[in-house]
Amino acid sequence: MLEDSLSASDPETANHHWFPFLRYKRECEASGKQVSVNEWMRKT
């Protein structure tokens, strides 16, 4: 049986695909900052 790639790892700790950006997005929204892919790229 094949494993679904999105459920294969924990999105809270995974560092592939868009999981790191989604964590950054959640942090920005919690602090009231505007979410920006460009700012995230500069941060990383």
mmJSON file of the N, C-alpha and C atoms, coordinates in Angstrom:
{"data_MODEL":{"atom_site":{
"group_PDB":["ATOM","ATOM","ATOM","ATOM","ATOM","ATOM","ATOM","ATOM","ATOM","ATOM","ATOM","ATOM","ATOM","ATOM","ATOM","ATOM","ATOM","ATOM","ATOM","ATOM","ATOM","ATOM","ATOM","ATOM","ATOM","ATOM","ATOM","ATOM","ATOM","ATOM","ATOM","ATOM","ATOM","ATOM","ATOM","ATOM","ATOM","ATOM","ATOM","ATOM","ATOM","ATOM","ATOM","ATOM","ATOM","ATOM","ATOM","ATOM","ATOM","ATOM","ATOM","ATOM","ATOM","ATOM","ATOM","ATOM","ATOM","ATOM","ATOM","ATOM","ATOM","ATOM","ATOM","ATOM","ATOM","ATOM","ATOM","ATOM","ATOM","ATOM","ATOM","ATOM","ATOM","ATOM","ATOM","ATOM","ATOM","ATOM","ATOM","ATOM","ATOM","ATOM","ATOM","ATOM","ATOM","ATOM","ATOM","ATOM","ATOM","ATOM","ATOM","ATOM","ATOM","ATOM","ATOM","ATOM","ATOM","ATOM","ATOM","ATOM","ATOM","ATOM","ATOM","ATOM","ATOM","ATOM","ATOM","ATOM","ATOM","ATOM","ATOM","ATOM","ATOM","ATOM","ATOM","ATOM","ATOM","ATOM","ATOM","ATOM","ATOM","ATOM","ATOM","ATOM","ATOM","ATOM","ATOM","ATOM","ATOM","ATOM","ATOM","ATOM"],
"id":[1,2,3,4,5,6,7,8,9,10,11,12,13,14,15,16,17,18,19,20,21,22,23,24,25,26,27,28,29,30,31,32,33,34,35,36,37,38,39,40,41,42,43,44,45,46,47,48,49,50,51,52,53,54,55,56,57,58,59,60,61,62,63,64,65,66,67,68,69,70,71,72,73,74,75,76,77,78,79,80,81,82,83,84,85,86,87,88,89,90,91,92,93,94,95,96,97,98,99,100,101,102,103,104,105,106,107,108,109,110,111,112,113,114,115,116,117,118,119,120,121,122,123,124,125,126,127,128,129,130,131,132],
"type_symbol":["N","C","C","N","C","C","N","C","C","N","C","C","N","C","C","N","C","C","N","C","C","N","C","C","N","C","C","N","C","C","N","C","C","N","C","C","N","C","C","N","C","C","N","C","C","N","C","C","N","C","C","N","C","C","N","C","C","N","C","C","N","C","C","N","C","C","N","C","C","N","C","C","N","C","C","N","C","C","N","C","C","N","C","C","N","C","C","N","C","C","N","C","C","N","C","C","N","C","C","N","C","C","N","C","C","N","C","C","N","C","C","N","C","C","N","C","C","N","C","C","N","C","C","N","C","C","N","C","C","N","C","C"],
"label_atom_id":["N","CA","C","N","CA","C","N","CA","C","N","CA","C","N","CA","C","N","CA","C","N","CA","C","N","CA","C","N","CA","C","N","CA","C","N","CA","C","N","CA","C","N","CA","C","N","CA","C","N","CA","C","N","CA","C","N","CA","C","N","CA","C","N","CA","C","N","CA","C","N","CA","C","N","CA","C","N","CA","C","N","CA","C","N","CA","C","N","CA","C","N","CA","C","N","CA","C","N","CA","C","N","CA","C","N","CA","C","N","CA","C","N","CA","C","N","CA","C","N","CA","C","N","CA","C","N","CA","C","N","CA","C","N","CA","C","N","CA","C","N","CA","C","N","CA","C","N","CA","C","N","CA","C"],
"label_alt_id":[null,null,null,null,null,null,null,null,null,null,null,null,null,null,null,null,null,null,null,null,null,null,null,null,null,null,null,null,null,null,null,null,null,null,null,null,null,null,null,null,null,null,null,null,null,null,null,null,null,null,null,null,null,null,null,null,null,null,null,null,null,null,null,null,null,null,null,null,null,null,null,null,null,null,null,null,null,null,null,null,null,null,null,null,null,null,null,null,null,null,null,null,null,null,null,null,null,null,null,null,null,null,null,null,null,null,null,null,null,null,null,null,null,null,null,null,null,null,null,null,null,null,null,null,null,null,null,null,null,null,null,null],
"label_comp_id":["MET","MET","MET","LEU","LEU","LEU","GLU","GLU","GLU","ASP","ASP","ASP","SER","SER","SER","LEU","LEU","LEU","SER","SER","SER","ALA","ALA","ALA","SER","SER","SER","ASP","ASP","ASP","PRO","PRO","PRO","GLU","GLU","GLU","THR","THR","THR","ALA","ALA","ALA","ASN","ASN","ASN","HIS","HIS","HIS","HIS","HIS","HIS","TRP","TRP","TRP","PHE","PHE","PHE","PRO","PRO","PRO","PHE","PHE","PHE","LEU","LEU","LEU","ARG","ARG","ARG","TYR","TYR","TYR","LYS","LYS","LYS","ARG","ARG","ARG","GLU","GLU","GLU","CYS","CYS","CYS","GLU","GLU","GLU","ALA","ALA","ALA","SER","SER","SER","GLY","GLY","GLY","LYS","LYS","LYS","GLN","GLN","GLN","VAL","VAL","VAL","SER","SER","SER","VAL","VAL","VAL","ASN","ASN","ASN","GLU","GLU","GLU","TRP","TRP","TRP","MET","MET","MET","ARG","ARG","ARG","LYS","LYS","LYS","THR","THR","THR"],
"label_asym_id":["A","A","A","A","A","A","A","A","A","A","A","A","A","A","A","A","A","A","A","A","A","A","A","A","A","A","A","A","A","A","A","A","A","A","A","A","A","A","A","A","A","A","A","A","A","A","A","A","A","A","A","A","A","A","A","A","A","A","A","A","A","A","A","A","A","A","A","A","A","A","A","A","A","A","A","A","A","A","A","A","A","A","A","A","A","A","A","A","A","A","A","A","A","A","A","A","A","A","A","A","A","A","A","A","A","A","A","A","A","A","A","A","A","A","A","A","A","A","A","A","A","A","A","A","A","A","A","A","A","A","A","A"],
"label_entity_id":["1","1","1","1","1","1","1","1","1","1","1","1","1","1","1","1","1","1","1","1","1","1","1","1","1","1","1","1","1","1","1","1","1","1","1","1","1","1","1","1","1","1","1","1","1","1","1","1","1","1","1","1","1","1","1","1","1","1","1","1","1","1","1","1","1","1","1","1","1","1","1","1","1","1","1","1","1","1","1","1","1","1","1","1","1","1","1","1","1","1","1","1","1","1","1","1","1","1","1","1","1","1","1","1","1","1","1","1","1","1","1","1","1","1","1","1","1","1","1","1","1","1","1","1","1","1","1","1","1","1","1","1"],
"label_seq_id":[1,1,1,2,2,2,3,3,3,4,4,4,5,5,5,6,6,6,7,7,7,8,8,8,9,9,9,10,10,10,11,11,11,12,12,12,13,13,13,14,14,14,15,15,15,16,16,16,17,17,17,18,18,18,19,19,19,20,20,20,21,21,21,22,22,22,23,23,23,24,24,24,25,25,25,26,26,26,27,27,27,28,28,28,29,29,29,30,30,30,31,31,31,32,32,32,33,33,33,34,34,34,35,35,35,36,36,36,37,37,37,38,38,38,39,39,39,40,40,40,41,41,41,42,42,42,43,43,43,44,44,44],
"pdbx_PDB_ins_code":[null,null,null,null,null,null,null,null,null,null,null,null,null,null,null,null,null,null,null,null,null,null,null,null,null,null,null,null,null,null,null,null,null,null,null,null,null,null,null,null,null,null,null,null,null,null,null,null,null,null,null,null,null,null,null,null,null,null,null,null,null,null,null,null,null,null,null,null,null,null,null,null,null,null,null,null,null,null,null,null,null,null,null,null,null,null,null,null,null,null,null,null,null,null,null,null,null,null,null,null,null,null,null,null,null,null,null,null,null,null,null,null,null,null,null,null,null,null,null,null,null,null,null,null,null,null,null,null,null,null,null,null],
"Cartn_x":[0.834,0.0,0.888,0.597,1.377,0.947,1.934,1.665,1.444,0.47,0.218,1.374,1.994,3.175,2.878,1.671,1.349,1.152,0.723,0.53,1.729,2.742,3.897,4.77,4.705,5.499,4.659,5.124,4.42,4.637,3.59,3.759,4.328,4.287,4.848,6.371,6.956,8.414,9.042,8.256,8.797,9.408,10.499,11.172,11.228,10.202,10.134,8.806,8.72,7.552,7.288,6.063,5.695,5.476,5.804,5.567,6.292,7.571,8.219,7.512,7.067,6.353,5.022,4.33,3.045,3.219,4.323,4.599,4.89,5.668,5.963,4.664,3.779,2.5,1.679,1.653,0.908,1.495,2.84,3.489,3.136,3.154,2.834,1.387,0.495,-0.918,-1.165,-0.45,-0.615,-0.114,0.918,1.472,0.892,-0.015,-0.665,0.151,1.242,2.066,1.509,1.836,1.422,2.321,1.729,2.471,3.051,4.348,5.02,6.005,5.874,6.815,8.209,8.303,9.611,10.3,9.565,10.154,10.565,9.77,10.119,11.412,11.538,12.743,13.964,13.819,14.936,15.309,14.29,14.517,15.29,14.976,15.631,16.927],
"Cartn_y":[-1.174,0.0,1.249,2.191,3.418,4.389,5.108,6.097,7.456,8.206,9.553,10.45,11.152,11.953,13.089,13.621,14.698,14.203,12.983,12.46,11.634,11.512,10.702,11.364,12.677,13.363,14.392,14.746,15.691,17.111,17.839,19.202,20.174,19.824,20.7,20.661,19.58,19.44,19.22,18.908,18.614,19.863,19.676,20.795,20.612,20.013,19.855,20.411,20.591,21.18,22.578,22.882,24.21,24.231,23.145,23.106,24.22,24.523,25.629,26.967,27.209,28.457,28.509,27.389,27.37,27.648,27.176,27.502,28.992,29.56,30.995,31.793,31.347,32.013,32.038,30.927,30.846,31.809,31.901,32.825,34.276,34.619,35.983,36.334,35.428,35.683,35.83,35.052,35.128,36.454,37.009,38.274,39.482,39.244,40.337,40.931,40.264,40.748,40.256,40.992,40.576,39.435,38.425,37.261,37.575,37.291,37.56,36.443,35.858,34.806,35.398,36.628,37.267,37.444,37.902,38.062,36.716,35.688,34.359,33.873,34.107,33.694,34.441,35.728,36.499,35.979,35.601,35.102,33.795,32.952,31.655,31.799],
"Cartn_z":[0.0,0.0,0.0,-0.859,-0.931,0.157,0.669,1.701,1.042,1.514,1.009,1.43,0.489,0.8,1.773,1.79,2.715,4.133,4.29,5.638,6.1,5.262,5.603,6.651,6.772,7.776,8.515,9.659,10.508,9.99,9.612,9.082,10.098,11.369,12.4,12.421,11.915,11.964,10.593,9.584,8.258,7.631,6.921,6.266,4.758,4.188,2.744,2.247,0.977,0.333,0.92,1.241,1.753,3.251,3.942,5.383,6.144,5.836,6.556,6.323,5.094,4.814,5.548,5.616,6.314,7.806,8.388,9.788,9.93,8.987,8.991,8.848,7.969,7.749,9.037,9.74,10.995,12.031,12.096,13.028,12.705,11.41,10.995,11.339,11.055,11.335,12.831,13.639,15.09,15.647,15.014,15.494,14.773,13.825,13.122,11.986,11.592,10.488,9.154,8.093,6.757,6.285,5.678,5.197,3.823,3.652,2.395,2.085,0.908,0.491,0.368,-0.147,-0.291,1.062,2.064,3.399,3.971,3.745,4.226,3.562,2.257,1.542,2.085,2.373,2.925,4.31,5.095,6.449,6.422,5.443,5.377,4.627],
"occupancy":[1.0,1.0,1.0,1.0,1.0,1.0,1.0,1.0,1.0,1.0,1.0,1.0,1.0,1.0,1.0,1.0,1.0,1.0,1.0,1.0,1.0,1.0,1.0,1.0,1.0,1.0,1.0,1.0,1.0,1.0,1.0,1.0,1.0,1.0,1.0,1.0,1.0,1.0,1.0,1.0,1.0,1.0,1.0,1.0,1.0,1.0,1.0,1.0,1.0,1.0,1.0,1.0,1.0,1.0,1.0,1.0,1.0,1.0,1.0,1.0,1.0,1.0,1.0,1.0,1.0,1.0,1.0,1.0,1.0,1.0,1.0,1.0,1.0,1.0,1.0,1.0,1.0,1.0,1.0,1.0,1.0,1.0,1.0,1.0,1.0,1.0,1.0,1.0,1.0,1.0,1.0,1.0,1.0,1.0,1.0,1.0,1.0,1.0,1.0,1.0,1.0,1.0,1.0,1.0,1.0,1.0,1.0,1.0,1.0,1.0,1.0,1.0,1.0,1.0,1.0,1.0,1.0,1.0,1.0,1.0,1.0,1.0,1.0,1.0,1.0,1.0,1.0,1.0,1.0,1.0,1.0,1.0],
"B_iso_or_equiv":[0.0,0.0,0.0,0.0,0.0,0.0,0.0,0.0,0.0,0.0,0.0,0.0,0.0,0.0,0.0,0.0,0.0,0.0,0.0,0.0,0.0,0.0,0.0,0.0,0.0,0.0,0.0,0.0,0.0,0.0,0.0,0.0,0.0,0.0,0.0,0.0,0.0,0.0,0.0,0.0,0.0,0.0,0.0,0.0,0.0,0.0,0.0,0.0,0.0,0.0,0.0,0.0,0.0,0.0,0.0,0.0,0.0,0.0,0.0,0.0,0.0,0.0,0.0,0.0,0.0,0.0,0.0,0.0,0.0,0.0,0.0,0.0,0.0,0.0,0.0,0.0,0.0,0.0,0.0,0.0,0.0,0.0,0.0,0.0,0.0,0.0,0.0,0.0,0.0,0.0,0.0,0.0,0.0,0.0,0.0,0.0,0.0,0.0,0.0,0.0,0.0,0.0,0.0,0.0,0.0,0.0,0.0,0.0,0.0,0.0,0.0,0.0,0.0,0.0,0.0,0.0,0.0,0.0,0.0,0.0,0.0,0.0,0.0,0.0,0.0,0.0,0.0,0.0,0.0,0.0,0.0,0.0],
"pdbx_formal_charge":[null,null,null,null,null,null,null,null,null,null,null,null,null,null,null,null,null,null,null,null,null,null,null,null,null,null,null,null,null,null,null,null,null,null,null,null,null,null,null,null,null,null,null,null,null,null,null,null,null,null,null,null,null,null,null,null,null,null,null,null,null,null,null,null,null,null,null,null,null,null,null,null,null,null,null,null,null,null,null,null,null,null,null,null,null,null,null,null,null,null,null,null,null,null,null,null,null,null,null,null,null,null,null,null,null,null,null,null,null,null,null,null,null,null,null,null,null,null,null,null,null,null,null,null,null,null,null,null,null,null,null,null],
"auth_seq_id":[1,1,1,2,2,2,3,3,3,4,4,4,5,5,5,6,6,6,7,7,7,8,8,8,9,9,9,10,10,10,11,11,11,12,12,12,13,13,13,14,14,14,15,15,15,16,16,16,17,17,17,18,18,18,19,19,19,20,20,20,21,21,21,22,22,22,23,23,23,24,24,24,25,25,25,26,26,26,27,27,27,28,28,28,29,29,29,30,30,30,31,31,31,32,32,32,33,33,33,34,34,34,35,35,35,36,36,36,37,37,37,38,38,38,39,39,39,40,40,40,41,41,41,42,42,42,43,43,43,44,44,44],
"auth_comp_id":["MET","MET","MET","LEU","LEU","LEU","GLU","GLU","GLU","ASP","ASP","ASP","SER","SER","SER","LEU","LEU","LEU","SER","SER","SER","ALA","ALA","ALA","SER","SER","SER","ASP","ASP","ASP","PRO","PRO","PRO","GLU","GLU","GLU","THR","THR","THR","ALA","ALA","ALA","ASN","ASN","ASN","HIS","HIS","HIS","HIS","HIS","HIS","TRP","TRP","TRP","PHE","PHE","PHE","PRO","PRO","PRO","PHE","PHE","PHE","LEU","LEU","LEU","ARG","ARG","ARG","TYR","TYR","TYR","LYS","LYS","LYS","ARG","ARG","ARG","GLU","GLU","GLU","CYS","CYS","CYS","GLU","GLU","GLU","ALA","ALA","ALA","SER","SER","SER","GLY","GLY","GLY","LYS","LYS","LYS","GLN","GLN","GLN","VAL","VAL","VAL","SER","SER","SER","VAL","VAL","VAL","ASN","ASN","ASN","GLU","GLU","GLU","TRP","TRP","TRP","MET","MET","MET","ARG","ARG","ARG","LYS","LYS","LYS","THR","THR","THR"],
"auth_asym_id":["A","A","A","A","A","A","A","A","A","A","A","A","A","A","A","A","A","A","A","A","A","A","A","A","A","A","A","A","A","A","A","A","A","A","A","A","A","A","A","A","A","A","A","A","A","A","A","A","A","A","A","A","A","A","A","A","A","A","A","A","A","A","A","A","A","A","A","A","A","A","A","A","A","A","A","A","A","A","A","A","A","A","A","A","A","A","A","A","A","A","A","A","A","A","A","A","A","A","A","A","A","A","A","A","A","A","A","A","A","A","A","A","A","A","A","A","A","A","A","A","A","A","A","A","A","A","A","A","A","A","A","A"],
"auth_atom_id":["N","CA","C","N","CA","C","N","CA","C","N","CA","C","N","CA","C","N","CA","C","N","CA","C","N","CA","C","N","CA","C","N","CA","C","N","CA","C","N","CA","C","N","CA","C","N","CA","C","N","CA","C","N","CA","C","N","CA","C","N","CA","C","N","CA","C","N","CA","C","N","CA","C","N","CA","C","N","CA","C","N","CA","C","N","CA","C","N","CA","C","N","CA","C","N","CA","C","N","CA","C","N","CA","C","N","CA","C","N","CA","C","N","CA","C","N","CA","C","N","CA","C","N","CA","C","N","CA","C","N","CA","C","N","CA","C","N","CA","C","N","CA","C","N","CA","C","N","CA","C","N","CA","C"],
"pdbx_PDB_model_num":[1,1,1,1,1,1,1,1,1,1,1,1,1,1,1,1,1,1,1,1,1,1,1,1,1,1,1,1,1,1,1,1,1,1,1,1,1,1,1,1,1,1,1,1,1,1,1,1,1,1,1,1,1,1,1,1,1,1,1,1,1,1,1,1,1,1,1,1,1,1,1,1,1,1,1,1,1,1,1,1,1,1,1,1,1,1,1,1,1,1,1,1,1,1,1,1,1,1,1,1,1,1,1,1,1,1,1,1,1,1,1,1,1,1,1,1,1,1,1,1,1,1,1,1,1,1,1,1,1,1,1,1]
}}}
